[in-house]
């Protein structure tokens, strides 16, 4: 329970930061490409440090890793709030802060993910994944709306005001602090899977070899990369869509993200209640294609009610897809490899800028709606091509052989 509460606190912090950061960066630069650069500053450390984060998860007490990470995020967020309050905040401040946040997340998230199966029995794992995603999506509903309303209320209609954003960053720092404190209440500290005699590089190579040698694991990682390439650009471009297409303010942006979160919490609860779903591989592919289709439909929409309905459905289908993928991956991985495989999965998510940048270029040179149509179409086509030409994608629910 305490792990879930701690995760909920950090989830609220991250979702509030998405609104505060996206709103202020777009007000400063008025450029979709600059939104992409800020996203890239957060994602690059995922590629650089996630593998080492997996080694830490297998070599160190997971509880300690998570506490240190939340404490560091708290201190960095306070520093960012001070810069915002000073009135000297610039685009580059969000770049360095994004890089720091991304590095801390990359080094600690494998430990958090690998900690869950040590606290939960295997037969409850899919339900736990669903409930964990439910907590994240609850934060996606309340956090963005609260952040947007707080900024709008304090600014009083003044789009040049940064004071409200600074207040939001103070709230975010407090949430990171609470998340660190709740981790202290967990009795277990996490099992050490490796004795540390081998080098970190050797452990990383062993993890990569494991993925290649186990087709279901490889297929699941492929099917988690595609959504980050062409499903997540919507999150990056939402501030631009909100202002350019809908003509909305920070409160409207918060409501849009909250609508996505509302759909997502329904999707994660569905996954939690379904338990051991049959034909998991089929459902995983169907939700990938459906996610892409609804993203394209969202890009073509301009009517307010339809925009909210579609973004809620995107939240539902994306949440279901990611919960299913995470649960399947946890079931496929051997205990002693769990931290490293979670880190490889996370590292693959760092490839997101490869999708975000070309989609943001389309938004910059054409319009945001066209960019989202292209993004959704690429999502569907790439999923189908992987199904046709990568055999591992078709066997993601094949049960792994257990040692005798």
C-alpha positions in Angstrom: 0.0 0.0 0.0 2.7 2.5 0.9 4.5 1.9 -2.4 1.2 2.7 -4.2 0.7 5.8 -2.1 4.3 6.9 -2.8 3.9 6.3 -6.5 0.6 8.2 -6.4 2.4 11.3 -5.0 5.1 11.2 -7.6 2.5 10.7 -10.3 0.6 13.8 -9.2 3.9 15.7 -9.3 4.8 14.6 -12.8 1.4 15.3 -14.2 1.2 18.7 -12.6 4.6 19.4 -14.1 3.5 18.5 -17.6 0.9 21.3 -17.5 3.1 23.9 -15.8 6.1 23.2 -18.0 4.1 22.9 -21.3 2.1 26.1 -20.6 5.1 28.2 -19.7 7.4 26.9 -22.4 4.8 27.6 -25.1 4.1 31.0 -23.8 7.8 31.8 -23.8 8.6 30.4 -27.3 5.2 29.9 -29.1 6.9 27.0 -30.9 5.8 23.3 -31.1 9.4 22.4 -31.9 10.6 23.9 -28.6 8.0 21.7 -26.8 9.7 18.8 -28.6 13.1 19.9 -27.4 12.0 20.1 -23.8 10.5 16.6 -24.2 13.8 15.4 -25.6 15.8 16.8 -22.7 13.7 14.6 -20.4 13.9 11.5 -22.6 17.6 11.5 -23.6 18.7 10.4 -20.0 16.3 7.5 -20.4 18.5 6.2 -23.2 21.8 7.0 -21.4 21.1 5.8 -17.9 18.2 3.3 -17.8 20.5 0.3 -18.3 22.6 1.3 -15.3 19.3 1.9 -13.4 18.5 -1.7 -14.0 21.8 -2.8 -12.6 21.2 -0.7 -9.5 17.8 -2.3 -9.1 19.3 -5.8 -9.1 22.3 -4.8 -6.9 20.9 -2.4 -4.4 18.0 -2.3 -2.0 15.2 -1.0 -4.1 13.6 1.0 -1.3 16.8 3.0 -0.8 17.1 3.8 -4.5 13.5 5.1 -4.7 13.9 7.3 -1.6 17.1 8.9 -2.9 15.4 9.6 -6.2 12.4 11.3 -4.7 14.6 13.4 -2.4 16.7 14.6 -5.4 13.6 15.5 -7.4 12.3 17.5 -4.5 15.5 19.5 -4.2 15.7 20.2 -7.9 12.1 21.2 -8.1 12.6 23.8 -5.3 15.5 25.2 -7.2 13.4 25.5 -10.4 10.6 27.2 -8.4 13.1 29.8 -7.1 14.3 30.5 -10.7 10.6 31.0 -11.8 9.8 33.3 -8.9 12.9 35.4 -9.7 11.4 36.3 -13.1 14.5 35.1 -15.0 13.3 31.7 -16.1 14.1 30.8 -19.7 13.6 28.0 -22.2 17.1 26.6 -21.3 16.1 26.3 -17.6 13.5 23.7 -18.7 16.1 21.9 -20.7 18.6 21.4 -17.8 15.7 20.6 -15.4 14.2 18.1 -17.8 17.6 16.4 -18.2 18.0 16.1 -14.4 14.5 14.8 -13.9 15.0 12.3 -16.7 18.3 11.1 -15.3 16.8 10.5 -11.8 13.8 8.8 -13.3 16.0 6.5 -15.5 18.1 5.5 -12.5 15.2 4.8 -10.2 12.2 3.6 -12.2 13.6 0.1 -12.8 13.8 -0.3 -9.0 10.2 0.8 -8.5 8.9 -1.5 -11.3 10.9 -4.5 -10.1 9.8 -3.9 -6.5 6.1 -4.6 -7.3 6.4 -8.4 -7.9 8.4 -8.7 -4.6 5.4 -7.3 -2.7 2.6 -8.9 -4.7 1.9 -12.6 -5.4 2.0 -13.7 -9.0 -1.7 -14.4 -9.3 -2.5 -10.8 -8.3 0.1 -9.3 -10.6 -2.2 -8.2 -13.4 -4.6 -6.7 -10.9 -1.7 -4.9 -9.3 -0.6 -3.5 -12.6 -4.1 -2.3 -13.3 -4.4 -0.7 -9.8 -1.0 0.9 -10.2 -2.0 2.4 -13.5 -5.3 3.5 -11.9 -3.3 5.5 -9.4 -1.2 7.1 -12.2 -4.4 7.9 -14.1 -6.1 9.4 -11.0 -3.2 11.7 -10.9 -3.7 12.5 -14.6 -7.3 13.5 -13.9 -6.9 15.7 -10.8 -3.2 16.9 -11.1 -3.5 18.6 -14.5 -6.8 20.2 -13.7 -5.6 21.5 -10.4 -2.3 22.8 -11.9 -4.1 24.6 -14.8 -6.8 26.1 -12.5 -4.1 27.2 -10.0 -2.1 29.0 -12.7 -5.2 30.6 -14.2 -6.5 31.7 -10.8 -3.3 33.3 -9.7 -2.5 34.8 -13.1 -6.0 36.4 -13.3 -6.0 36.3 -17.1 -2.4 37.7 -17.4 -0.6 35.3 -19.7 2.7 36.8 -18.9 2.5 36.0 -15.2 4.9 33.2 -14.0 4.0 33.4 -10.3 1.3 30.8 -10.6 3.7 28.4 -12.3 6.1 28.9 -9.5 3.4 28.0 -6.9 2.7 24.8 -8.8 6.4 23.9 -8.7 6.3 24.4 -4.9 3.3 22.0 -4.7 5.2 19.5 -6.9 8.3 19.6 -4.6 6.0 18.9 -1.6 4.6 15.9 -3.4 8.1 14.5 -4.1 8.9 15.0 -0.4 5.7 13.2 0.7 6.5 10.3 -1.7 10.0 9.9 -0.2 8.6 9.9 3.3 5.9 7.2 2.6 8.6 4.9 1.2 10.2 4.9 4.7 7.0 3.1 6.0 7.5 0.0 3.8 8.8 -2.9 5.9 10.6 -4.7 3.0 13.7 -3.1 1.5 13.8 -5.2 -1.7 15.9 -8.2 -2.6 19.4 -8.0 -3.9 19.5 -10.2 -7.1 23.2 -9.7 -8.0 26.3 -9.9 -5.7 28.1 -7.2 -7.7 31.1 -9.3 -8.5 30.6 -8.9 -12.2 31.0 -5.5 -13.8 28.0 -3.2 -14.5 28.8 -3.5 -18.2 28.7 -7.3 -18.0 25.3 -7.2 -16.3 24.0 -4.8 -18.9 25.1 -7.1 -21.7 23.5 -10.1 -20.0 20.2 -8.2 -19.9 20.4 -7.3 -23.6 21.2 -10.9 -24.5 18.2 -12.1 -22.4 15.9 -10.0 -24.5 17.2 -11.3 -27.8 17.0 -14.9 -26.6 13.4 -14.7 -25.4 11.1 -13.8 -28.3 8.0 -12.9 -26.2 10.1 -10.4 -24.2 11.5 -8.9 -27.4 8.0 -8.7 -28.9 6.6 -6.9 -25.8 9.4 -4.3 -25.9 8.8 -3.7 -29.6 5.1 -3.2 -28.9 5.9 -0.7 -26.1 8.3 1.3 -28.3 5.7 2.0 -31.1 3.3 3.8 -28.7 6.1 6.0 -27.4 7.1 6.9 -31.0 3.7 7.8 -32.4 1.2 7.7 -29.5 2.9 10.0 -27.1 3.5 13.0 -29.5 -0.1 13.9 -28.6 1.0 14.6 -25.0 3.9 16.9 -26.2 1.7 18.8 -28.7 -1.4 19.2 -26.5 -0.4 22.7 -25.3 -0.2 23.8 -28.9 -3.4 22.1 -29.9 -5.2 23.6 -26.9 -4.1 27.2 -27.9 -4.1 27.1 -31.7 -7.1 24.8 -32.4 -9.3 25.2 -29.3 -8.2 28.8 -28.3 -8.0 27.6 -24.7 -6.0 28.8 -21.6 -4.1 26.9 -18.9 -7.3 25.8 -17.2 -8.6 24.4 -20.5 -5.3 22.6 -21.0 -5.7 21.1 -17.6 -9.2 19.9 -18.3 -8.0 18.3 -21.6 -5.3 16.3 -19.8 -7.8 15.4 -17.1 -10.3 14.1 -19.6 -7.5 11.8 -20.9 -6.9 10.8 -17.4 -10.5 10.0 -16.8 -10.6 7.7 -19.7 -7.3 6.1 -18.6 -8.6 5.4 -15.1 -11.6 3.5 -16.7 -9.2 1.5 -18.9 -6.9 0.6 -16.0 -9.8 -0.4 -13.8 -11.1 -2.6 -16.6 -7.7 -4.3 -16.7 -7.6 -4.7 -12.9 -11.1 -6.4 -12.9 -10.5 -8.6 -16.0 -7.6 -10.4 -14.3 -6.2 -13.2 -16.5 -7.5 -12.0 -19.8 -7.4 -14.6 -22.7 -5.8 -13.9 -26.1 -3.5 -11.2 -24.6 -1.4 -10.9 -27.7 -4.4 -10.2 -29.8 -5.7 -7.6 -27.4 -2.3 -5.9 -27.3 -2.3 -5.5 -31.1 -5.9 -4.4 -31.3 -5.3 -1.7 -28.7 -2.2 -0.4 -30.5 -4.1 -0.1 -33.8 -7.1 1.5 -32.0 -4.9 4.0 -30.2 -3.5 5.1 -33.5 -6.9 5.4 -35.2 -8.4 7.5 -32.4 -5.3 9.8 -32.4 -5.9 10.5 -36.1 -9.6 11.2 -35.4 -8.6 13.6 -32.6 -6.3 15.5 -35.0 -9.2 16.1 -37.4 -11.6 17.3 -34.6 -12.4 20.9 -33.8 -15.7 20.6 -31.9 -15.1 20.9 -28.2 -17.4 18.0 -27.1 -15.9 15.7 -29.7 -12.4 16.6 -28.7 -13.1 15.8 -25.1 -14.8 12.5 -26.0 -11.9 11.4 -28.2 -9.1 12.3 -25.8 -10.9 10.4 -23.0 -11.1 7.4 -25.3 -7.4 7.8 -26.1 -6.8 7.7 -22.3 -8.8 4.5 -22.0 -7.2 2.6 -24.8 -3.7 3.7 -24.0 -4.0 2.8 -20.3 -5.4 -0.6 -21.2 -2.6 -1.2 -23.7 0.2 -0.2 -21.3 -1.2 -2.0 -18.3 -1.5 -5.2 -20.4 2.0 -4.8 -21.8 3.6 -4.2 -18.3 1.7 -7.2 -16.8 2.7 -9.5 -19.6 6.3 -8.4 -19.4 6.5 -9.0 -15.6 5.1 -12.5 -16.1 7.7 -13.4 -18.8 10.8 -12.2 -17.0 12.9 -14.4 -14.6 13.3 -12.8 -11.1 17.0 -12.3 -11.2 16.7 -10.4 -14.5 13.7 -8.3 -13.6 15.5 -5.0 -12.8 17.6 -5.1 -16.0 14.7 -6.0 -18.3 12.6 -3.2 -16.8 15.5 -0.9 -17.5 15.8 -2.0 -21.1 12.1 -1.5 -21.6 12.4 2.0 -20.1 15.4 2.8 -22.2 13.5 1.9 -25.3 10.9 4.6 -24.3 13.8 7.1 -24.6 13.5 6.7 -28.3 10.3 8.8 -28.2 12.0 11.9 -29.7 12.5 9.9 -32.9 8.7 10.2 -33.3 8.1 13.5 -31.5 10.5 15.5 -33.7 9.2 14.6 -37.1 5.6 15.0 -35.9 6.5 18.4 -34.3 8.1 19.4 -37.5 4.8 18.8 -39.3 3.0 20.8 -36.6 5.5 23.7 -37.0 5.3 23.8 -40.8 1.6 22.8 -41.4 -0.6 22.6 -38.3 -1.1 20.6 -35.1 -4.2 18.7 -36.4 -2.3 17.5 -39.5 0.6 16.4 -37.3 -1.6 14.3 -35.1 -3.3 12.6 -38.1 0.1 11.7 -39.4 1.1 10.5 -36.0 -1.9 8.2 -35.6 -1.6 6.8 -39.1 2.1 6.0 -38.6 1.2 4.3 -35.4 -1.3 2.0 -37.1 0.9 1.2 -40.1 4.0 0.5 -38.0 2.1 -1.8 -35.7 0.8 -3.8 -38.6 4.2 -4.0 -40.3 5.8 -5.3 -37.1 3.0 -8.0 -36.8 3.7 -9.1 -40.4 7.5 -9.1 -40.4 8.6 -9.6 -36.8 7.7 -13.1 -35.5 8.3 -12.2 -31.9 5.4 -9.7 -32.0 3.1 -12.6 -32.7 4.1 -14.7 -29.6 4.0 -12.2 -26.8 1.7 -14.3 -24.7 3.6 -17.6 -25.1 4.4 -18.9 -21.6 8.1 -18.9 -20.7 9.6 -22.2 -19.8 10.2 -22.5 -16.0 13.4 -24.1 -14.8 12.9 -27.7 -13.5 
